Amino acid sequence: MSSTIDPFADLKTRQREMWASFAPTATFTTPVAAHLVEFAEIKHGETVLDVGTGTGVVAITAARAGALATGLDLTPALLDVARENARIAKLANTQWLEGDAESLPFPDGHFDVVVSQFGHIFAPRPEVAVAEMRRVLKPGGRIAFATWPPEHFVGRLFSFVAKNSPPPPPGAAPPPQWGSPDIVAERLGDKFEAPFFSRGVMQFPALSLSHYREFMERSVGPMQKLIEASANEPERLAALRAGFETLAAPYYFGNMIRQEYLLTRAKAR
């Protein structure tokens, strides 16, 4: 656990606030959570840490499979929802902690499996997040996560938001880089064995592109902040909304937005 001053503390404070509205979106990630838990080969009795747990969909899915699950997230509002989700699912043994992927509040060698569903990708320093996830794994433990490839819709959406937003602090890595297998393999480096990859598609129901856009503006922090920052500039606001719908259009058919994701699994060295 790092005890030095975090140069990205302000960014993380903004992230903590920005994702507070995410709970409605998390509902649509529950099928992905099942895919990730199966892909991670989580077994009954294993200790599992879900980094960037959000509303707990992966941790709760792992707990339902018999794991001893702990969820960690920067955003207290999402952890409140996770605790309620665990109560509804009758999973009293799950644990929920506020914390940072770059400074995990656990001793070395504490977990059998570390997972993350679209969560750790927002840690600004991938090398720090990887080192921390490896540190808390037992010898021979494994890591598994779902990420957004840069060439598909969500990765392209992050690029769209970044292009129209103030730049992040110097040195902060773009989240979609975690969706490139070559970059993932390089980042895992000598801390893990060669990673195994798979892919999946998250289908997001929407009655129209405008319905989807309005939902994203309310419930996905980066998009929400982009729209809020343009609220007093009608022409810019209209252009951003039109740009979003143009970006989403090729991925929309059958009243679904097709969101392709990458799965990675690797065993700790």
Secondary structure as UniProt FT lines:
FT   TURN            7..8
FT   HELIX           9..18
FT   HELIX           19..21
FT   HELIX           23..26
FT   HELIX           27..29
FT   HELIX           30..39
FT   TURN            40..41
FT   TURN            44..45
FT   STRAND          47..51
FT   TURN            54..56
FT   HELIX           57..64
FT   TURN            65..66
FT   STRAND          68..73
FT   HELIX           76..88
FT   TURN            89..90
FT   TURN            92..93
FT   STRAND          95..98
FT   TURN            101..102
FT   TURN            108..109
FT   STRAND          111..117
FT   HELIX           120..122
FT   HELIX           126..135
FT   STRAND          137..147
FT   TURN            150..151
FT   HELIX           153..163
FT   TURN            170..171
FT   HELIX           175..179
FT   HELIX           181..188
FT   HELIX           189..191
FT   STRAND          196..205
FT   HELIX           209..219
FT   HELIX           221..229
FT   TURN            230..232
FT   HELIX           234..248
FT   HELIX           249..251
FT   STRAND          252..253
FT   TURN            254..255
FT   STRAND          256..268
//
